[in-house]
């Protein structure tokens, strides 16, 4: 129920508002000690109204972090692959 409520609330945001929220979330994430200590970080590509991680991915990459994104391999298994900007 909570997921559907959040999805509905996100769908009411304009693209500009979603982008603004994604940038704010990325900046806030960079203040997390655990994230800054990590050398390798898994992220995702947003689908639909999900929070877009592009800003976070770019900021992490600029700081020398290795970013990995999910991908389905030839055997239909979920694997994390290195992000290549």
C-alpha positions in Angstrom: 0.0 0.0 0.0 2.8 2.4 0.9 4.6 1.7 -2.4 1.4 2.5 -4.4 0.9 5.7 -2.4 4.5 6.8 -3.0 4.3 6.0 -6.7 1.1 8.0 -7.0 2.7 11.0 -5.2 5.8 10.8 -7.5 3.6 10.7 -10.6 2.1 14.0 -9.6 5.5 15.8 -9.7 6.5 17.6 -12.9 9.7 16.4 -14.6 11.5 19.6 -13.3 10.4 18.8 -9.8 11.6 15.2 -10.1 15.0 16.4 -11.4 15.3 18.9 -8.5 14.5 16.1 -6.0 17.1 13.8 -7.6 19.8 16.4 -7.4 18.9 17.2 -3.8 19.0 13.5 -2.9 22.3 13.0 -4.6 23.9 15.9 -2.7 22.5 14.6 0.5 23.8 11.1 -0.2 27.3 12.5 -0.6 27.2 13.5 3.0 26.8 9.9 4.1 30.0 8.6 5.6 29.4 5.1 4.6 28.9 6.1 0.9 32.0 8.3 0.9 34.1 5.5 2.4 33.0 3.0 -0.2 35.1 2.4 -3.2 32.4 0.5 -5.2 28.7 1.5 -5.2 25.7 -0.2 -6.8 23.0 2.2 -8.3 20.2 1.7 -10.7 18.6 3.3 -13.7 15.2 4.8 -12.9 12.0 3.4 -14.4 8.9 5.5 -14.6 8.6 7.9 -11.7 11.5 6.3 -9.7 14.1 8.7 -8.3 16.7 9.3 -11.1 20.2 8.3 -9.9 22.0 10.0 -12.8 23.1 13.0 -10.7 24.3 10.7 -8.0 26.1 8.4 -10.5 27.9 11.4 -12.1 28.9 12.9 -8.7 30.2 9.5 -7.5 32.2 8.9 -10.7 33.7 12.4 -10.5 34.9 11.5 -7.0 36.6 8.4 -8.3 34.1 5.9 -7.1 33.4 2.7 -9.0 29.7 2.6 -9.9 27.9 -0.5 -10.9 24.5 -0.9 -12.5 22.2 -3.9 -12.8 22.1 -5.8 -16.0 20.6 -9.1 -17.1 23.2 -11.5 -18.5 22.8 -14.1 -21.2 21.4 -16.6 -18.7 18.7 -14.2 -17.4 20.6 -13.6 -14.2 20.8 -10.2 -12.6 24.4 -9.0 -12.4 26.0 -5.7 -11.6 28.2 -4.3 -14.4 30.7 -1.4 -14.2 29.2 1.9 -15.3 31.2 3.5 -18.1 30.4 7.2 -18.5 
